[in-house]
Amino acid sequence: MAETDWFFDSVEYTAEKGYFNGTGDGIFEPYTNVTRGMLVTVLGRLEGISEEPADTVYTDVDSNAYYAAHI
């Protein structure tokens, strides 16, 4: 990601707020599709929901997945 990219300021803002952490090791992939896990994690962070591991009622969600607490 370069400072000249049209999304640079937005990525920097959301990273500073902790809404997005990238896709691993601080990497941001702006052209990657957003998954259900990514979306609910961002929404959960916006609402201040704890990220501690939690049980989920959804059978297709691993309770150890990074997004499980938000699903």
Secondary structure, 3 states (H helix, E strand, C coil): CCCCCCCHHHHHHHHHHCCCCCCCCCCCCCCCCCCHHHHHHHHHHHHCCCCCCCCCCCCCCCCCCCCCCCC
